[in-house]
């Protein structure tokens, strides 16, 4: 089957879990015999992605996307889809316009059997490809604007794009039941049109890691003195609930002194979180890394004892599985989809700072509890497979094609 895959990033040029999920799902589909044309908005080398054809919609380098407002719900995003090609690439809408134009040209010469579009950034290109080719459109929802905006409404234009794509899609994939609920209840999409396909995690695909104790030397010293490291590795945005986590950290430190916190990442809330740690009197207990990837990223997981996912709304949350692979006990908000596939974790409502503080102290003060959580969760995520994800997608593709043929 020829699949036109429309995505916004792939490792090693990804800013989050979306690129990771796209990579592993595409690889599993290719191993199952599919031919994949993957369109990206930038030009770069992607080692290990030789199993598919990667197309660059623009000449931009990957880092050029930063600051364009792709995840900034408060930013101004104007309609640029009617601009002529070559009129500029200074905003996210400019890039999307060029992306749509590139896909328009691509499908003129290469007929896909199925079009698979990931999130709002590629939805318009998916609709255009369906219009030209008549191939079925599958919209894969990793996050909605309701998720990205946290407790706020978000950008109305992004909502409009998402709604249009969900209405035009022949089938919708949601990465969790939480996400399916948003699609059905907030966008009014029939539940039978949405299928939940959880993301997966294959430990065999993770390269062996040689931990460098020098990366977080001071934290290693504190651990030798009996401290427990609780970490979060994420974007510093409203969606991630980090202000609630900071308040819980302060409450926990009031009752148990040997807890420290590693905030790994960056984003628009960085300065706010720095001020909060000082105002709450725990600036000596909170460590900020800035944006990390590669060795420092893996080292952050390794130095941590507890991983906290404090999201206000997290459709899935692959970082939790990555943390579990590095022997972290998991504490995850009930608003995070990854909790649907794991049982050996602590869960709490993102706003319940007292409960999170209790859970942090419980794990920090009980080595037996931490060992039980880390060992059991590994057996649980071992059941997840990208091959199963690919099989569900292929079954969906073939079913839609059969239905369309029968309707003719």
GULUM-162473 format. One record per residue (C-alpha): z, y, x. Coordinates in steps of 0.5 Angstrom, whole numbers. Layout:
residues N
<zz->Z, yy->Y, xx->X>
...
END
This chain:
residues 408
<zz->0, yy->0, xx->0>
<zz->-2, yy->7, xx->3>
<zz->4, yy->12, xx->2>
<zz->4, yy->19, xx->3>
<zz->11, yy->21, xx->5>
<zz->13, yy->28, xx->4>
<zz->19, yy->30, xx->8>
<zz->22, yy->36, xx->12>
<zz->25, yy->33, xx->18>
<zz->26, yy->27, xx->22>
<zz->30, yy->25, xx->28>
<zz->31, yy->28, xx->33>
<zz->29, yy->34, xx->30>
<zz->34, yy->34, xx->24>
<zz->39, yy->38, xx->21>
<zz->43, yy->33, xx->17>
<zz->42, yy->26, xx->14>
<zz->36, yy->27, xx->10>
<zz->32, yy->26, xx->16>
<zz->35, yy->20, xx->18>
<zz->35, yy->17, xx->11>
<zz->27, yy->19, xx->11>
<zz->26, yy->15, xx->18>
<zz->30, yy->9, xx->17>
<zz->27, yy->8, xx->10>
<zz->20, yy->9, xx->12>
<zz->21, yy->4, xx->18>
<zz->23, yy->-1, xx->13>
<zz->17, yy->0, xx->9>
<zz->12, yy->0, xx->15>
<zz->15, yy->-7, xx->17>
<zz->14, yy->-9, xx->10>
<zz->7, yy->-8, xx->11>
<zz->6, yy->-1, xx->8>
<zz->1, yy->4, xx->11>
<zz->5, yy->11, xx->11>
<zz->2, yy->18, xx->13>
<zz->9, yy->23, xx->14>
<zz->8, yy->30, xx->13>
<zz->12, yy->35, xx->16>
<zz->13, yy->43, xx->16>
<zz->13, yy->43, xx->24>
<zz->10, yy->40, xx->30>
<zz->14, yy->36, xx->35>
<zz->14, yy->29, xx->38>
<zz->18, yy->24, xx->35>
<zz->20, yy->18, xx->39>
<zz->20, yy->11, xx->36>
<zz->16, yy->13, xx->30>
<zz->10, yy->10, xx->32>
<zz->10, yy->6, xx->26>
<zz->7, yy->11, xx->22>
<zz->2, yy->17, xx->22>
<zz->6, yy->24, xx->23>
<zz->2, yy->30, xx->21>
<zz->4, yy->37, xx->22>
<zz->3, yy->42, xx->17>
<zz->4, yy->48, xx->22>
<zz->4, yy->50, xx->29>
<zz->12, yy->52, xx->28>
<zz->17, yy->48, xx->33>
<zz->23, yy->45, xx->30>
<zz->28, yy->50, xx->31>
<zz->23, yy->56, xx->28>
<zz->26, yy->53, xx->21>
<zz->33, yy->55, xx->23>
<zz->35, yy->62, xx->19>
<zz->29, yy->61, xx->14>
<zz->34, yy->60, xx->8>
<zz->32, yy->53, xx->7>
<zz->40, yy->51, xx->5>
<zz->42, yy->59, xx->4>
<zz->43, yy->59, xx->-4>
<zz->45, yy->66, xx->-4>
<zz->39, yy->68, xx->0>
<zz->32, yy->71, xx->-3>
<zz->27, yy->66, xx->-4>
<zz->21, yy->69, xx->-6>
<zz->14, yy->66, xx->-9>
<zz->9, yy->65, xx->-4>
<zz->5, yy->60, xx->-6>
<zz->-1, yy->64, xx->-8>
<zz->-1, yy->67, xx->-1>
<zz->-8, yy->66, xx->3>
<zz->-7, yy->61, xx->9>
<zz->-6, yy->65, xx->15>
<zz->-2, yy->70, xx->12>
<zz->5, yy->69, xx->16>
<zz->10, yy->64, xx->17>
<zz->16, yy->68, xx->17>
<zz->20, yy->65, xx->11>
<zz->21, yy->58, xx->8>
<zz->16, yy->60, xx->2>
<zz->11, yy->62, xx->7>
<zz->12, yy->55, xx->11>
<zz->12, yy->51, xx->4>
<zz->5, yy->55, xx->2>
<zz->2, yy->52, xx->8>
<zz->5, yy->45, xx->7>
<zz->2, yy->45, xx->0>
<zz->-5, yy->47, xx->3>
<zz->-4, yy->42, xx->9>
<zz->-3, yy->37, xx->4>
<zz->-9, yy->39, xx->-1>
<zz->-13, yy->38, xx->5>
<zz->-10, yy->31, xx->7>
<zz->-11, yy->28, xx->0>
<zz->-18, yy->30, xx->0>
<zz->-20, yy->25, xx->5>
<zz->-15, yy->20, xx->4>
<zz->-13, yy->17, xx->-2>
<zz->-6, yy->15, xx->-3>
<zz->-3, yy->9, xx->-8>
<zz->4, yy->13, xx->-8>
<zz->6, yy->20, xx->-7>
<zz->14, yy->20, xx->-5>
<zz->17, yy->27, xx->-4>
<zz->24, yy->29, xx->-2>
<zz->28, yy->34, xx->-5>
<zz->25, yy->41, xx->-7>
<zz->22, yy->43, xx->0>
<zz->16, yy->38, xx->-2>
<zz->16, yy->38, xx->-9>
<zz->11, yy->43, xx->-10>
<zz->6, yy->39, xx->-5>
<zz->8, yy->33, xx->-9>
<zz->5, yy->36, xx->-15>
<zz->-1, yy->38, xx->-12>
<zz->-3, yy->32, xx->-9>
<zz->-2, yy->28, xx->-16>
<zz->-6, yy->33, xx->-19>
<zz->-12, yy->32, xx->-14>
<zz->-11, yy->24, xx->-13>
<zz->-8, yy->22, xx->-20>
<zz->-3, yy->18, xx->-16>
<zz->4, yy->17, xx->-18>
<zz->9, yy->22, xx->-16>
<zz->16, yy->19, xx->-14>
<zz->21, yy->25, xx->-13>
<zz->27, yy->22, xx->-8>
<zz->33, yy->27, xx->-10>
<zz->38, yy->27, xx->-4>
<zz->41, yy->33, xx->-6>
<zz->40, yy->38, xx->-12>
<zz->41, yy->46, xx->-12>
<zz->47, yy->45, xx->-16>
<zz->50, yy->41, xx->-10>
<zz->48, yy->46, xx->-4>
<zz->51, yy->51, xx->-8>
<zz->58, yy->48, xx->-9>
<zz->62, yy->51, xx->-14>
<zz->56, yy->56, xx->-15>
<zz->50, yy->56, xx->-19>
<zz->45, yy->57, xx->-14>
<zz->38, yy->60, xx->-13>
<zz->34, yy->60, xx->-20>
<zz->27, yy->59, xx->-16>
<zz->30, yy->53, xx->-13>
<zz->32, yy->50, xx->-20>
<zz->26, yy->52, xx->-23>
<zz->22, yy->48, xx->-17>
<zz->27, yy->42, xx->-18>
<zz->26, yy->42, xx->-25>
<zz->19, yy->42, xx->-25>
<zz->18, yy->36, xx->-20>
<zz->23, yy->32, xx->-24>
<zz->19, yy->33, xx->-30>
<zz->12, yy->32, xx->-27>
<zz->15, yy->26, xx->-23>
<zz->13, yy->19, xx->-25>
<zz->19, yy->16, xx->-23>
<zz->26, yy->19, xx->-20>
<zz->30, yy->16, xx->-14>
<zz->37, yy->19, xx->-14>
<zz->42, yy->17, xx->-8>
<zz->48, yy->16, xx->-12>
<zz->50, yy->15, xx->-19>
<zz->53, yy->22, xx->-18>
<zz->46, yy->25, xx->-17>
<zz->43, yy->21, xx->-23>
<zz->49, yy->25, xx->-27>
<zz->47, yy->31, xx->-25>
<zz->39, yy->30, xx->-26>
<zz->40, yy->27, xx->-33>
<zz->46, yy->32, xx->-35>
<zz->44, yy->39, xx->-32>
<zz->36, yy->38, xx->-32>
<zz->36, yy->34, xx->-38>
<zz->32, yy->28, xx->-35>
<zz->32, yy->22, xx->-39>
<zz->36, yy->17, xx->-36>
<zz->31, yy->11, xx->-36>
<zz->27, yy->15, xx->-31>
<zz->32, yy->16, xx->-26>
<zz->33, yy->10, xx->-21>
<zz->39, yy->10, xx->-17>
<zz->38, yy->7, xx->-10>
<zz->44, yy->8, xx->-5>
<zz->42, yy->10, xx->2>
<zz->44, yy->4, xx->7>
<zz->46, yy->4, xx->14>
<zz->44, yy->-1, xx->20>
<zz->49, yy->-2, xx->26>
<zz->44, yy->-6, xx->29>
<zz->39, yy->1, xx->29>
<zz->45, yy->5, xx->33>
<zz->44, yy->5, xx->40>
<zz->50, yy->3, xx->44>
<zz->54, yy->9, xx->46>
<zz->57, yy->10, xx->53>
<zz->63, yy->15, xx->51>
<zz->65, yy->21, xx->56>
<zz->72, yy->22, xx->56>
<zz->71, yy->29, xx->59>
<zz->67, yy->31, xx->53>
<zz->74, yy->32, xx->49>
<zz->78, yy->32, xx->55>
<zz->84, yy->36, xx->52>
<zz->84, yy->32, xx->45>
<zz->84, yy->25, xx->49>
<zz->90, yy->28, xx->53>
<zz->93, yy->30, xx->46>
<zz->92, yy->23, xx->44>
<zz->95, yy->20, xx->50>
<zz->101, yy->24, xx->47>
<zz->101, yy->21, xx->40>
<zz->97, yy->26, xx->37>
<zz->92, yy->23, xx->31>
<zz->85, yy->27, xx->31>
<zz->82, yy->28, xx->24>
<zz->75, yy->30, xx->24>
<zz->69, yy->33, xx->20>
<zz->62, yy->33, xx->22>
<zz->58, yy->37, xx->18>
<zz->54, yy->44, xx->16>
<zz->59, yy->49, xx->15>
<zz->57, yy->51, xx->8>
<zz->60, yy->52, xx->1>
<zz->58, yy->45, xx->-1>
<zz->62, yy->42, xx->4>
<zz->69, yy->44, xx->2>
<zz->72, yy->46, xx->8>
<zz->76, yy->51, xx->6>
<zz->80, yy->46, xx->2>
<zz->80, yy->41, xx->8>
<zz->83, yy->47, xx->12>
<zz->89, yy->48, xx->7>
<zz->90, yy->41, xx->7>
<zz->91, yy->41, xx->14>
<zz->96, yy->46, xx->14>
<zz->100, yy->43, xx->9>
<zz->100, yy->36, xx->13>
<zz->102, yy->40, xx->19>
<zz->108, yy->43, xx->16>
<zz->110, yy->36, xx->15>
<zz->108, yy->32, xx->21>
<zz->107, yy->35, xx->27>
<zz->102, yy->31, xx->31>
<zz->96, yy->32, xx->27>
<zz->90, yy->36, xx->30>
<zz->83, yy->37, xx->27>
<zz->76, yy->37, xx->30>
<zz->71, yy->41, xx->26>
<zz->64, yy->39, xx->29>
<zz->58, yy->43, xx->26>
<zz->56, yy->50, xx->25>
<zz->54, yy->55, xx->19>
<zz->55, yy->61, xx->15>
<zz->63, yy->59, xx->14>
<zz->64, yy->59, xx->21>
<zz->68, yy->65, xx->22>
<zz->71, yy->65, xx->15>
<zz->74, yy->58, xx->18>
<zz->76, yy->61, xx->24>
<zz->80, yy->66, xx->21>
<zz->83, yy->61, xx->16>
<zz->86, yy->57, xx->22>
<zz->89, yy->63, xx->24>
<zz->92, yy->66, xx->18>
<zz->95, yy->59, xx->16>
<zz->98, yy->59, xx->23>
<zz->94, yy->52, xx->25>
<zz->89, yy->55, xx->30>
<zz->93, yy->51, xx->36>
<zz->91, yy->45, xx->32>
<zz->84, yy->46, xx->30>
<zz->78, yy->45, xx->35>
<zz->71, yy->48, xx->33>
<zz->65, yy->45, xx->37>
<zz->59, yy->49, xx->35>
<zz->53, yy->45, xx->33>
<zz->52, yy->39, xx->37>
<zz->48, yy->33, xx->37>
<zz->46, yy->27, xx->42>
<zz->52, yy->25, xx->47>
<zz->57, yy->30, xx->44>
<zz->55, yy->28, xx->37>
<zz->57, yy->21, xx->38>
<zz->63, yy->23, xx->43>
<zz->66, yy->27, xx->37>
<zz->66, yy->21, xx->32>
<zz->69, yy->17, xx->38>
<zz->75, yy->21, xx->39>
<zz->76, yy->22, xx->32>
<zz->81, yy->17, xx->29>
<zz->80, yy->19, xx->22>
<zz->74, yy->22, xx->19>
<zz->74, yy->27, xx->13>
<zz->69, yy->28, xx->8>
<zz->71, yy->34, xx->4>
<zz->65, yy->36, xx->0>
<zz->65, yy->39, xx->-7>
<zz->59, yy->35, xx->-8>
<zz->56, yy->30, xx->-4>
<zz->50, yy->26, xx->-7>
<zz->51, yy->21, xx->-1>
<zz->54, yy->22, xx->5>
<zz->51, yy->18, xx->11>
<zz->56, yy->21, xx->16>
<zz->61, yy->17, xx->13>
<zz->58, yy->11, xx->15>
<zz->56, yy->13, xx->22>
<zz->64, yy->15, xx->23>
<zz->66, yy->8, xx->20>
<zz->61, yy->5, xx->25>
<zz->65, yy->9, xx->31>
<zz->72, yy->6, xx->28>
<zz->74, yy->12, xx->24>
<zz->79, yy->11, xx->18>
<zz->75, yy->14, xx->12>
<zz->78, yy->20, xx->7>
<zz->73, yy->22, xx->2>
<zz->72, yy->26, xx->-4>
<zz->71, yy->23, xx->-10>
<zz->65, yy->28, xx->-11>
<zz->62, yy->24, xx->-5>
<zz->56, yy->19, xx->-7>
<zz->58, yy->14, xx->-1>
<zz->64, yy->12, xx->-5>
<zz->60, yy->8, xx->-10>
<zz->59, yy->3, xx->-4>
<zz->65, yy->3, xx->0>
<zz->72, yy->1, xx->-3>
<zz->76, yy->1, xx->4>
<zz->77, yy->8, xx->4>
<zz->82, yy->14, xx->1>
<zz->79, yy->18, xx->-4>
<zz->81, yy->25, xx->-7>
<zz->79, yy->31, xx->-11>
<zz->76, yy->36, xx->-7>
<zz->81, yy->41, xx->-9>
<zz->87, yy->37, xx->-9>
<zz->90, yy->39, xx->-2>
<zz->96, yy->36, xx->-3>
<zz->93, yy->29, xx->-4>
<zz->89, yy->30, xx->2>
<zz->95, yy->32, xx->6>
<zz->99, yy->26, xx->4>
<zz->93, yy->21, xx->6>
<zz->92, yy->24, xx->13>
<zz->99, yy->23, xx->14>
<zz->99, yy->16, xx->11>
<zz->94, yy->14, xx->16>
<zz->96, yy->18, xx->22>
<zz->103, yy->15, xx->21>
<zz->101, yy->8, xx->20>
<zz->97, yy->4, xx->25>
<zz->97, yy->-2, xx->21>
<zz->94, yy->2, xx->15>
<zz->89, yy->5, xx->20>
<zz->87, yy->-2, xx->23>
<zz->86, yy->-5, xx->16>
<zz->82, yy->1, xx->13>
<zz->77, yy->1, xx->19>
<zz->76, yy->-7, xx->20>
<zz->75, yy->-7, xx->12>
<zz->70, yy->-2, xx->11>
<zz->65, yy->-5, xx->17>
<zz->65, yy->-11, xx->13>
<zz->63, yy->-7, xx->7>
<zz->57, yy->-3, xx->10>
<zz->55, yy->-9, xx->13>
<zz->52, yy->-11, xx->6>
<zz->48, yy->-5, xx->6>
<zz->40, yy->-5, xx->8>
<zz->34, yy->-1, xx->9>
<zz->30, yy->-7, xx->8>
<zz->33, yy->-7, xx->1>
<zz->32, yy->0, xx->0>
<zz->25, yy->-1, xx->2>
<zz->24, yy->-7, xx->-3>
<zz->26, yy->-3, xx->-9>
<zz->22, yy->3, xx->-7>
<zz->16, yy->-2, xx->-7>
<zz->18, yy->-5, xx->-13>
<zz->18, yy->2, xx->-16>
<zz->11, yy->4, xx->-13>
<zz->8, yy->-3, xx->-16>
<zz->11, yy->-2, xx->-23>
<zz->8, yy->5, xx->-24>
<zz->1, yy->3, xx->-21>
<zz->1, yy->-3, xx->-26>
<zz->3, yy->2, xx->-32>
<zz->-2, yy->7, xx->-30>
<zz->-7, yy->2, xx->-30>
<zz->-5, yy->-1, xx->-37>
<zz->-5, yy->5, xx->-40>
<zz->-12, yy->7, xx->-38>
END
